[in-house]
């Protein structure tokens, strides 16, 4: 299978890293709007093609990873050569209806929302297929197997893409901020910053794996750590007093509102 990327920005590069990690022999075609994309392609052994149309015509699966505002231009360039290819769109805020109108109502399209940990095959990806793709079971399997190389996949109603975007797409930035704040506290008490970051990151990873494998809720697991009268409950209550849970929900609210405004 030949995979073609139209666009070479951060999300495209994250997905390419994950795909090559899963299969170093994977054939990837790419075209982007800047010289940096060509340099990136050469550095990673990709086939840099001179036009978007050539990427589309020489690929089995086309991943639209350009800027959303460039969709009309890109669609006009590739529409004529779309025959049996499957199109995966990772364009933020661009609905299936918009993609169908731009590319053609007979084109098999999957709208996908990945997050940046796809670059280490630990992504969280939402997807939804249009009717032509739903009518092609083999192509559905092809798309879903490709996405599973990048992480955990979730079939999500398109109306829920905004909340998924907040919980999975934007949240790596929030989690990075939390890790940094915890590490800063470690520095405050004398740990080197790199060591503090490593400690917090490993603890977060272990805790996430524990939540995944447990039948208890995160709140119940937290309560099990917080012994009566102990230091953990003191810190827990201080975080609640200073509004950590409310701040998190408000951050998600703002993210969803912005995403829906763009959409």
Backbone as CSV, one residue per row, in Angstrom:
resi,resn,N_x,N_y,N_z,CA_x,CA_y,CA_z,C_x,C_y,C_z
1,UNK,0.837,-1.194,0.000,0.000,0.000,0.000,0.876,1.251,0.000
2,UNK,0.561,2.154,-0.899,1.275,3.423,-0.969,0.430,4.501,-0.300
3,UNK,1.043,5.214,0.642,0.352,6.268,1.378,0.869,7.612,0.907
4,UNK,-0.040,8.499,0.569,0.349,9.821,0.100,-0.092,10.907,1.055
5,UNK,0.838,11.765,1.440,0.536,12.896,2.314,0.507,14.175,1.491
6,UNK,-0.581,14.913,1.618,-0.662,16.253,1.051,-0.571,17.221,2.220
7,UNK,0.592,17.826,2.376,0.904,18.634,3.545,1.986,17.968,4.367
8,UNK,2.895,18.799,4.885,4.025,18.244,5.626,4.266,18.918,6.960
9,UNK,3.180,19.386,7.592,3.299,20.060,8.883,3.507,19.106,10.042
10,UNK,3.293,19.606,11.256,3.605,18.828,12.461,2.786,17.546,12.559
11,UNK,1.472,17.602,12.262,0.672,16.399,12.375,1.053,15.387,11.307
12,UNK,1.309,15.857,10.096,1.759,14.939,9.041,3.056,14.249,9.466
13,UNK,3.992,15.021,9.989,5.269,14.440,10.398,5.110,13.483,11.564
14,UNK,4.201,13.797,12.477,3.949,12.883,13.601,3.391,11.562,13.096
15,UNK,2.438,11.628,12.164,1.861,10.402,11.615,2.894,9.605,10.825
16,UNK,3.709,10.293,10.051,4.750,9.609,9.275,5.735,8.900,10.201
17,UNK,6.122,9.558,11.284,7.035,8.920,12.247,6.436,7.627,12.793
18,UNK,5.146,7.685,13.145,4.481,6.497,13.670,4.378,5.389,12.637
19,UNK,4.031,5.742,11.397,3.891,4.742,10.337,5.225,4.079,10.020
20,UNK,6.291,4.866,9.970,7.607,4.302,9.687,8.134,3.476,10.850
21,UNK,7.760,3.868,12.061,8.148,3.066,13.223,7.468,1.702,13.179
22,UNK,6.200,1.701,12.770,5.456,0.440,12.686,5.912,-0.408,11.510
23,UNK,6.298,0.259,10.422,6.722,-0.454,9.211,7.780,0.378,8.485
24,UNK,9.061,0.138,8.761,10.126,0.948,8.154,10.154,0.880,6.628
25,UNK,9.530,-0.157,6.040,9.527,-0.303,4.590,8.314,0.345,3.940
26,UNK,7.480,1.010,4.743,6.274,1.643,4.212,6.625,2.683,3.147
27,UNK,5.931,2.631,2.008,6.144,3.587,0.921,5.265,4.812,1.171
28,UNK,5.906,5.968,1.297,5.173,7.206,1.577,5.540,8.263,0.547
29,UNK,4.513,8.751,-0.138,4.645,9.888,-1.053,4.221,11.148,-0.319
30,UNK,4.797,12.282,-0.694,4.444,13.515,0.000,4.677,14.723,-0.912
31,UNK,3.822,15.717,-0.735,4.038,17.030,-1.333,3.549,18.074,-0.340
32,UNK,4.303,19.144,-0.215,3.913,20.225,0.693,4.184,21.574,0.061
33,UNK,3.711,22.586,0.747,3.796,23.922,0.178,5.060,24.687,0.507
34,UNK,6.041,24.029,1.124,7.266,24.741,1.487,8.483,23.866,1.226
35,UNK,9.635,24.515,1.110,10.887,23.784,0.902,11.209,22.893,2.088
36,UNK,10.698,23.243,3.253,10.965,22.435,4.445,10.410,21.026,4.296
37,UNK,9.261,20.911,3.611,8.680,19.582,3.412,9.591,18.721,2.544
38,UNK,10.165,19.314,1.511,11.081,18.570,0.648,12.324,18.151,1.421
39,UNK,12.842,19.040,2.247,14.001,18.707,3.074,13.676,17.578,4.041
40,UNK,12.486,17.670,4.650,12.038,16.619,5.580,11.927,15.284,4.842
41,UNK,11.336,15.303,3.653,11.160,14.076,2.881,12.502,13.426,2.572
42,UNK,13.456,14.225,2.155,14.777,13.692,1.821,15.464,13.102,3.048
43,UNK,15.284,13.747,4.185,15.928,13.283,5.421,15.338,11.975,5.927
44,UNK,14.073,11.682,5.553,13.403,10.500,6.099,13.103,9.437,5.044
45,UNK,13.677,9.589,3.872,13.532,8.569,2.848,12.155,8.494,2.222
46,UNK,11.448,9.627,2.168,10.121,9.662,1.565,10.234,10.041,0.085
47,UNK,9.182,9.738,-0.662,9.140,10.129,-2.070,8.502,11.512,-2.169
48,UNK,9.322,12.539,-2.368,8.770,13.877,-2.540,8.372,14.043,-4.000
49,UNK,7.075,14.276,-4.223,6.556,14.421,-5.574,6.255,15.889,-5.866
50,UNK,6.351,16.296,-7.123,6.287,17.729,-7.445,4.920,18.369,-7.323
51,UNK,3.830,17.576,-7.342,2.491,18.160,-7.253,1.587,17.336,-6.362
52,UNK,0.545,17.983,-5.863,-0.475,17.265,-5.101,-1.185,16.246,-5.975
53,UNK,-1.414,16.588,-7.231,-2.093,15.669,-8.142,-1.292,14.385,-8.321
54,UNK,0.020,14.505,-8.399,0.854,13.317,-8.565,0.818,12.456,-7.307
55,UNK,0.815,13.086,-6.133,0.679,12.330,-4.884,-0.630,11.538,-4.906
56,UNK,-1.715,12.200,-5.309,-3.026,11.554,-5.320,-3.074,10.404,-6.317
57,UNK,-2.503,10.602,-7.496,-2.595,9.578,-8.538,-1.691,8.384,-8.260
58,UNK,-0.617,8.578,-7.483,0.351,7.506,-7.242,0.226,6.880,-5.858
59,UNK,-0.873,7.145,-5.160,-1.064,6.614,-3.808,-2.378,5.849,-3.720
60,UNK,-2.409,4.851,-2.830,-3.640,4.084,-2.574,-4.506,4.771,-1.529
61,UNK,-3.840,5.335,-0.548,-4.518,6.092,0.506,-3.909,7.485,0.531
62,UNK,-4.753,8.494,0.496,-4.301,9.884,0.487,-4.657,10.508,1.826
63,UNK,-3.687,11.072,2.520,-3.935,11.728,3.797,-3.843,13.234,3.587
64,UNK,-5.003,13.896,3.723,-5.051,15.348,3.613,-4.590,15.951,4.931
65,UNK,-3.423,16.586,4.917,-2.859,17.179,6.132,-2.396,18.606,5.868
66,UNK,-3.038,19.252,4.898,-2.726,20.648,4.591,-3.477,21.557,5.562
67,UNK,-3.325,22.857,5.427,-4.121,23.780,6.220,-5.573,23.709,5.753
68,UNK,-6.536,23.760,6.674,-7.945,23.641,6.271,-8.362,24.643,5.200
69,UNK,-7.829,25.850,5.267,-8.220,26.871,4.295,-7.704,26.583,2.885
70,UNK,-6.788,25.625,2.774,-6.261,25.257,1.465,-7.061,24.138,0.802
71,UNK,-8.086,23.620,1.478,-8.852,22.506,0.926,-9.419,22.801,-0.464
72,UNK,-10.067,23.950,-0.705,-10.611,24.183,-2.050,-9.558,24.090,-3.146
73,UNK,-8.382,24.659,-2.900,-7.307,24.606,-3.897,-6.821,23.182,-4.102
74,UNK,-6.575,22.484,-3.000,-6.088,21.099,-3.090,-7.127,20.218,-3.783
75,UNK,-8.396,20.384,-3.416,-9.457,19.581,-4.026,-9.504,19.785,-5.535
76,UNK,-9.342,21.031,-5.978,-9.379,21.306,-7.423,-8.198,20.644,-8.139
77,UNK,-7.100,20.453,-7.424,-5.910,19.847,-8.022,-6.007,18.323,-8.117
78,UNK,-6.683,17.680,-7.160,-6.653,16.216,-7.104,-7.965,15.547,-7.503
79,UNK,-9.042,16.306,-7.559,-10.368,15.712,-7.761,-10.444,14.854,-9.015
80,UNK,-9.825,15.298,-10.088,-9.930,14.596,-11.365,-9.264,13.224,-11.360
81,UNK,-8.302,13.007,-10.451,-7.576,11.729,-10.458,-8.044,10.784,-9.360
82,UNK,-9.061,11.169,-8.606,-9.576,10.297,-7.551,-10.488,9.251,-8.170
83,UNK,-10.027,8.018,-8.181,-10.803,6.917,-8.759,-11.125,5.894,-7.672
84,UNK,-10.140,5.074,-7.325,-10.364,4.056,-6.296,-9.649,4.381,-4.982
85,UNK,-8.968,5.515,-4.921,-8.222,5.843,-3.711,-9.173,6.157,-2.547
86,UNK,-8.659,5.933,-1.354,-9.357,6.336,-0.130,-8.689,7.607,0.384
87,UNK,-9.490,8.565,0.807,-8.971,9.818,1.349,-9.200,9.845,2.854
88,UNK,-8.131,10.098,3.593,-8.213,10.320,5.037,-7.940,11.796,5.279
89,UNK,-8.892,12.479,5.887,-8.703,13.900,6.194,-8.400,14.076,7.670
90,UNK,-7.318,14.793,7.966,-7.014,15.166,9.349,-7.120,16.683,9.499
91,UNK,-7.925,17.301,8.645,-8.097,18.752,8.661,-9.021,19.152,9.807
92,UNK,-8.512,19.937,10.732,-9.290,20.350,11.893,-10.506,21.171,11.515
93,UNK,-11.668,20.803,12.044,-12.881,21.575,11.850,-13.542,21.414,10.497
94,UNK,-13.053,20.504,9.655,-13.634,20.316,8.311,-14.506,19.069,8.326
95,UNK,-15.794,19.255,8.151,-16.762,18.165,8.278,-16.756,17.246,7.062
96,UNK,-17.360,16.064,7.243,-17.511,15.148,6.115,-18.326,15.785,5.002
97,UNK,-19.355,16.549,5.367,-20.178,17.198,4.350,-19.339,18.143,3.495
98,UNK,-18.452,18.894,4.135,-17.576,19.808,3.404,-16.600,19.036,2.526
99,UNK,-16.060,17.946,3.046,-15.132,17.118,2.275,-15.836,16.483,1.078
100,UNK,-17.057,15.982,1.303,-17.827,15.397,0.198,-18.060,16.424,-0.905
101,UNK,-18.436,17.634,-0.506,-18.719,18.686,-1.485,-17.462,19.077,-2.257
102,UNK,-16.318,19.087,-1.568,-15.072,19.518,-2.203,-14.490,18.449,-3.126
103,UNK,-14.541,17.179,-2.687,-13.845,16.107,-3.403,-14.748,15.282,-4.313
104,UNK,-16.060,15.308,-4.047,-16.991,14.512,-4.839,-17.732,13.519,-3.965
105,UNK,-18.991,13.372,-4.224,-19.845,12.552,-3.354,-19.632,11.052,-3.516
106,UNK,-18.849,10.638,-4.508,-18.579,9.209,-4.685,-17.221,8.797,-4.118
107,UNK,-16.442,9.762,-3.650,-15.106,9.472,-3.123,-15.220,8.904,-1.706
108,UNK,-14.469,7.833,-1.438,-14.453,7.216,-0.106,-13.569,8.054,0.820
109,UNK,-14.189,8.584,1.878,-13.484,9.522,2.765,-13.655,9.105,4.218
110,UNK,-12.579,9.200,4.976,-12.627,9.029,6.424,-12.134,10.320,7.067
111,UNK,-12.932,10.872,7.960,-12.489,12.027,8.731,-11.855,11.512,10.017
112,UNK,-10.632,11.924,10.265,-9.855,11.393,11.394,-9.315,12.549,12.226
113,UNK,-9.380,12.380,13.518,-8.799,13.355,14.441,-7.729,12.648,15.261
114,UNK,-6.440,12.819,14.891,-5.347,12.216,15.660,-4.785,13.213,16.668
115,UNK,-3.963,12.733,17.577,-3.196,13.649,18.422,-1.708,13.360,18.262
116,UNK,-0.877,14.234,18.782,0.551,14.169,18.475,1.270,12.901,18.962
117,UNK,0.806,12.200,20.027,1.515,10.966,20.379,1.448,9.851,19.335
118,UNK,0.788,10.092,18.190,0.878,9.119,17.102,2.329,8.927,16.671
119,UNK,3.175,9.925,16.953,4.576,9.817,16.513,5.330,8.727,17.271
120,UNK,4.791,8.274,18.416,5.390,7.166,19.152,4.409,6.003,19.239
121,UNK,3.489,5.946,18.270,2.510,4.857,18.168,1.649,4.727,19.419
122,UNK,1.430,5.849,20.103,0.613,5.871,21.318,-0.456,6.949,21.213
123,UNK,-0.911,7.180,19.990,-1.911,8.211,19.771,-3.304,7.799,20.205
124,UNK,-4.195,8.773,20.191,-5.616,8.560,20.417,-6.321,9.192,19.221
125,UNK,-7.041,8.367,18.454,-7.579,8.822,17.182,-9.076,8.566,17.093
126,UNK,-9.835,9.601,16.751,-11.250,9.454,16.434,-11.395,9.344,14.926
127,UNK,-12.400,8.595,14.484,-12.640,8.510,13.044,-14.124,8.319,12.766
128,UNK,-14.524,8.739,11.574,-15.880,8.523,11.078,-15.780,8.423,9.556
129,UNK,-16.512,7.483,8.958,-16.448,7.274,7.516,-17.683,7.858,6.825
130,UNK,-17.505,8.267,5.566,-18.668,8.690,4.792,-19.349,7.470,4.160
131,UNK,-20.481,7.694,3.500,-21.269,6.584,2.957,-20.513,5.771,1.908
132,UNK,-19.796,6.392,0.953,-19.053,5.561,-0.012,-18.020,4.644,0.632
133,UNK,-17.355,5.111,1.678,-16.391,4.251,2.360,-17.102,3.164,3.160
134,UNK,-18.234,3.503,3.756,-19.006,2.496,4.493,-19.471,1.364,3.575
135,UNK,-19.604,1.666,2.290,-20.041,0.650,1.323,-18.888,-0.225,0.838
136,UNK,-17.685,0.029,1.343,-16.500,-0.720,0.911,-15.818,-1.364,2.132
137,UNK,-16.283,-2.519,2.575,-15.714,-3.142,3.785,-14.202,-3.332,3.730
138,UNK,-13.672,-3.702,2.569,-12.223,-3.921,2.473,-11.461,-2.615,2.673
139,UNK,-11.985,-1.526,2.134,-11.337,-0.223,2.301,-11.456,0.268,3.736
140,UNK,-12.599,-0.001,4.372,-12.748,0.347,5.791,-11.669,-0.331,6.613
141,UNK,-11.491,-1.627,6.376,-10.478,-2.392,7.112,-9.091,-1.831,6.855
142,UNK,-8.832,-1.458,5.597,-7.535,-0.885,5.236,-7.258,0.389,6.031
143,UNK,-8.262,1.269,6.102,-8.107,2.526,6.832,-7.930,2.269,8.319
144,UNK,-8.782,1.424,8.882,-8.736,1.194,10.325,-7.460,0.481,10.747
145,UNK,-6.957,-0.429,9.915,-5.678,-1.076,10.224,-4.536,-0.071,10.181
146,UNK,-4.593,0.858,9.230,-3.567,1.902,9.156,-3.591,2.757,10.420
147,UNK,-4.786,3.166,10.839,-4.894,4.027,12.021,-4.433,3.305,13.283
148,UNK,-4.712,2.013,13.368,-4.341,1.252,14.571,-2.830,1.144,14.731
149,UNK,-2.086,1.332,13.643,-0.626,1.365,13.767,-0.171,2.558,14.600
150,UNK,-1.016,3.581,14.665,-0.635,4.846,15.305,-1.105,4.958,16.743
151,UNK,-1.977,4.049,17.194,-2.463,4.123,18.575,-3.849,3.543,18.723
152,UNK,-4.565,4.016,19.729,-5.921,3.546,20.011,-6.927,4.329,19.172
153,UNK,-7.867,3.615,18.555,-8.834,4.255,17.664,-10.242,4.161,18.238
154,UNK,-11.037,5.202,17.980,-12.404,5.271,18.491,-13.331,5.758,17.380
155,UNK,-14.348,4.970,17.092,-15.391,5.405,16.166,-16.294,6.369,16.925
156,UNK,-16.300,7.624,16.510,-16.971,8.688,17.251,-17.941,9.412,16.324
157,UNK,-19.143,9.682,16.809,-20.098,10.467,16.030,-19.495,11.819,15.711
158,UNK,-19.749,12.307,14.514,-19.129,13.569,14.104,-19.538,14.718,15.016
159,UNK,-20.725,14.637,15.591,-21.182,15.684,16.507,-20.352,15.718,17.788
160,UNK,-19.599,14.663,18.058,-18.781,14.584,19.264,-17.299,14.860,18.989
161,UNK,-16.964,15.292,17.778,-15.557,15.532,17.459,-14.971,16.691,18.266
162,UNK,-15.786,17.680,18.596,-15.255,18.817,19.358,-14.808,18.394,20.751
163,UNK,-15.609,17.583,21.444,-15.214,17.158,22.790,-14.049,16.170,22.695
164,UNK,-14.046,15.327,21.658,-12.893,14.439,21.476,-11.632,15.259,21.245
165,UNK,-11.763,16.317,20.450,-10.615,17.189,20.184,-10.051,17.765,21.470
166,UNK,-10.940,18.153,22.384,-10.482,18.717,23.656,-9.834,17.653,24.533
167,UNK,-10.477,16.481,24.635,-9.991,15.435,25.546,-8.747,14.728,25.021
168,UNK,-8.595,14.660,23.704,-7.473,13.914,23.134,-6.559,14.775,22.276
169,UNK,-7.141,15.643,21.444,-6.316,16.431,20.536,-5.558,17.548,21.222
170,UNK,-6.267,18.307,22.077,-5.634,19.437,22.765,-4.985,19.039,24.086
171,UNK,-5.474,17.965,24.686,-5.031,17.650,26.049,-3.553,17.310,26.198
172,UNK,-2.845,16.810,25.157,-1.404,16.652,25.371,-0.726,17.942,25.831
173,UNK,-1.209,19.098,25.327,-0.649,20.378,25.782,-0.969,20.617,27.252
174,UNK,-2.198,20.255,27.657,-2.589,20.453,29.063,-1.789,19.516,29.970
175,UNK,-1.615,18.283,29.511,-0.870,17.298,30.304,0.601,17.704,30.403
176,UNK,1.150,18.223,29.297,2.530,18.741,29.343,2.651,19.863,30.375
177,UNK,1.629,20.727,30.422,1.635,21.828,31.385,1.597,21.287,32.817
178,UNK,0.784,20.255,33.041,0.694,19.647,34.375,2.025,19.003,34.765
179,UNK,2.625,18.286,33.823,3.931,17.664,34.096,4.958,18.727,34.452
180,UNK,4.953,19.814,33.697,5.929,20.876,33.952,5.708,21.510,35.327
181,UNK,4.422,21.722,35.697,4.136,22.318,37.007,4.589,21.397,38.137
182,UNK,4.321,20.105,38.003,4.766,19.148,39.017,6.294,19.140,39.104
183,UNK,6.955,19.162,37.941,8.419,19.151,37.937,8.988,20.424,38.558
184,UNK,8.316,21.566,38.320,8.766,22.819,38.935,8.718,22.712,40.461
185,UNK,7.692,22.028,40.970,7.627,21.817,42.419,8.814,20.978,42.889
186,UNK,9.189,19.985,42.070,10.369,19.183,42.410,11.623,20.024,42.464
187,UNK,11.752,20.945,41.493,12.909,21.857,41.472,12.895,22.741,42.715
188,UNK,11.712,23.182,43.119,11.579,24.022,44.315,12.187,23.342,45.538
189,UNK,12.060,22.021,45.582,12.574,21.280,46.733,13.910,20.599,46.457
190,UNK,14.609,21.039,45.390,16.002,20.652,45.227,16.321,19.620,44.171
191,UNK,15.324,19.083,43.459,15.631,18.109,42.413,16.081,18.820,41.143
192,UNK,17.024,18.242,40.400,17.342,18.785,39.073,16.100,18.691,38.182
193,UNK,15.921,19.663,37.281,14.701,19.719,36.475,14.516,18.456,35.635
194,UNK,15.571,17.969,34.989,15.412,16.799,34.126,15.008,15.570,34.929
195,UNK,15.550,15.456,36.126,15.183,14.326,36.980,13.731,14.454,37.447
196,UNK,13.329,15.660,37.795,11.949,15.884,38.234,10.971,15.562,37.110
197,UNK,11.292,15.987,35.889,10.431,15.681,34.741,10.343,14.171,34.525
198,UNK,11.476,13.478,34.624,11.484,12.023,34.430,10.635,11.317,35.490
199,UNK,10.744,11.768,36.744,9.976,11.155,37.831,8.479,11.347,37.604
200,UNK,8.084,12.574,37.292,6.662,12.874,37.101,6.119,12.138,35.880
201,UNK,6.891,12.124,34.792,6.437,11.462,33.569,6.238,9.971,33.783
202,UNK,7.196,9.314,34.444,7.072,7.882,34.703,5.890,7.594,35.622
203,UNK,5.697,8.458,36.612,4.570,8.269,37.527,3.242,8.433,36.796
204,UNK,3.172,9.417,35.889,1.951,9.611,35.118,1.697,8.422,34.194
205,UNK,2.739,7.925,33.564,2.601,6.758,32.691,2.101,5.547,33.480
206,UNK,2.716,5.292,34.628,2.301,4.164,35.456,0.872,4.303,35.945
207,UNK,0.499,5.512,36.318,-0.866,5.755,36.794,-1.879,5.541,35.679
208,UNK,-1.555,6.002,34.477,-2.457,5.808,33.338,-2.647,4.326,33.041
209,UNK,-1.572,3.552,33.091,-1.680,2.113,32.858,-2.508,1.452,33.952
210,UNK,-2.355,1.942,35.184,-3.140,1.410,36.294,-4.627,1.676,36.095
211,UNK,-4.970,2.882,35.667,-6.377,3.222,35.409,-6.934,2.345,34.298
212,UNK,-6.145,2.125,33.250,-6.592,1.303,32.124,-6.912,-0.127,32.552
213,UNK,-6.128,-0.653,33.469,-6.276,-2.062,33.840,-7.194,-2.292,35.042
214,UNK,-7.643,-1.216,35.691,-8.432,-1.344,36.915,-9.925,-1.258,36.630
215,UNK,-10.707,-1.907,37.486,-12.164,-1.761,37.415,-12.639,-0.588,38.274
216,UNK,-11.729,0.010,39.033,-12.085,1.159,39.865,-12.042,2.450,39.045
217,UNK,-12.790,3.431,39.487,-12.750,4.744,38.840,-11.471,5.476,39.260
218,UNK,-11.058,6.474,38.485,-9.889,7.265,38.902,-10.054,7.870,40.285
219,UNK,-11.269,8.318,40.618,-11.505,8.896,41.950,-11.295,7.846,43.036
220,UNK,-11.738,6.614,42.797,-11.553,5.541,43.785,-10.079,5.186,43.937
221,UNK,-9.340,5.174,42.826,-7.906,4.891,42.899,-7.178,5.993,43.665
222,UNK,-7.604,7.250,43.445,-7.001,8.363,44.184,-7.257,8.225,45.676
223,UNK,-8.478,7.838,46.030,-8.830,7.692,47.442,-7.990,6.604,48.109
224,UNK,-7.631,5.577,47.341,-6.827,4.488,47.900,-5.413,4.948,48.243
225,UNK,-4.919,5.964,47.529,-3.579,6.494,47.801,-3.596,7.452,48.989
226,UNK,-4.724,8.139,49.161,-4.823,9.196,50.174,-5.232,8.616,51.524
227,UNK,-4.256,8.238,52.322,-4.537,7.682,53.649,-5.111,8.757,54.569
228,UNK,-5.995,8.392,55.499,-6.561,9.368,56.438,-5.466,10.102,57.215
229,UNK,-5.546,11.419,57.202,-4.595,12.229,57.946,-3.210,12.299,57.343
230,UNK,-3.025,11.773,56.126,-1.696,11.705,55.539,-1.349,12.902,54.679
231,UNK,-0.164,12.835,54.097,0.325,13.948,53.286,-0.408,14.039,51.944
232,UNK,-0.793,12.896,51.389,-1.463,12.911,50.081,-2.797,13.633,50.154
233,UNK,-3.603,13.340,51.192,-4.906,13.988,51.294,-4.747,15.486,51.537
234,UNK,-3.661,15.870,52.240,-3.408,17.302,52.446,-3.156,17.995,51.099
235,UNK,-2.340,17.372,50.255,-2.078,17.939,48.937,-3.315,17.898,48.056
236,UNK,-4.065,16.817,48.134,-5.290,16.648,47.352,-6.279,17.770,47.661
237,UNK,-6.497,18.017,48.948,-7.452,19.052,49.349,-6.958,20.450,48.987
238,UNK,-5.650,20.659,49.061,-5.108,21.961,48.663,-5.335,22.210,47.171
239,UNK,-5.142,21.178,46.350,-5.388,21.326,44.909,-6.860,21.623,44.626
240,UNK,-7.750,20.966,45.347,-9.175,21.248,45.176,-9.514,22.665,45.649
241,UNK,-8.914,23.079,46.765,-9.170,24.414,47.287,-8.747,25.487,46.286
242,UNK,-7.629,25.247,45.618,-7.128,26.235,44.656,-7.728,26.059,43.252
243,UNK,-8.687,25.154,43.140,-9.502,25.108,41.932,-9.000,24.259,40.793
244,UNK,-8.129,23.262,41.063,-7.605,22.449,39.970,-8.707,21.752,39.169
245,UNK,-9.659,21.037,39.803,-10.700,20.370,39.001,-11.516,21.355,38.166
246,UNK,-11.891,22.495,38.771,-12.679,23.498,38.040,-11.878,24.088,36.890
247,UNK,-10.594,24.352,37.128,-9.740,24.903,36.076,-9.650,23.950,34.887
248,UNK,-9.579,22.661,35.167,-9.501,21.666,34.090,-10.781,21.672,33.265
249,UNK,-11.934,21.643,33.928,-13.209,21.643,33.205,-13.374,22.933,32.409
250,UNK,-12.994,24.065,33.006,-13.094,25.343,32.298,-12.172,25.361,31.066
251,UNK,-11.007,24.752,31.191,-10.106,24.658,30.051,-10.715,23.833,28.925
252,UNK,-11.368,22.716,29.264,-12.051,21.893,28.264,-13.197,22.677,27.640
253,UNK,-13.962,23.401,28.467,-15.067,24.222,27.949,-14.569,25.215,26.897
254,UNK,-13.474,25.901,27.209,-12.928,26.889,26.284,-12.438,26.252,24.993
255,UNK,-11.847,25.071,25.112,-11.342,24.354,23.939,-12.484,23.939,23.028
256,UNK,-13.547,23.379,23.624,-14.717,22.954,22.843,-15.374,24.149,22.161
257,UNK,-15.531,25.239,22.910,-16.173,26.442,22.352,-15.393,26.968,21.151
258,UNK,-14.090,27.014,21.260,-13.261,27.504,20.168,-13.354,26.576,18.956
259,UNK,-13.321,25.269,19.212,-13.395,24.303,18.126,-14.727,24.410,17.397
260,UNK,-15.806,24.580,18.148,-17.125,24.676,17.538,-17.290,25.995,16.775
261,UNK,-16.622,27.031,17.244,-16.666,28.298,16.529,-15.967,28.201,15.184
262,UNK,-14.862,27.440,15.146,-14.136,27.242,13.888,-14.945,26.386,12.944
263,UNK,-15.559,25.328,13.500,-16.332,24.387,12.692,-17.554,25.066,12.099
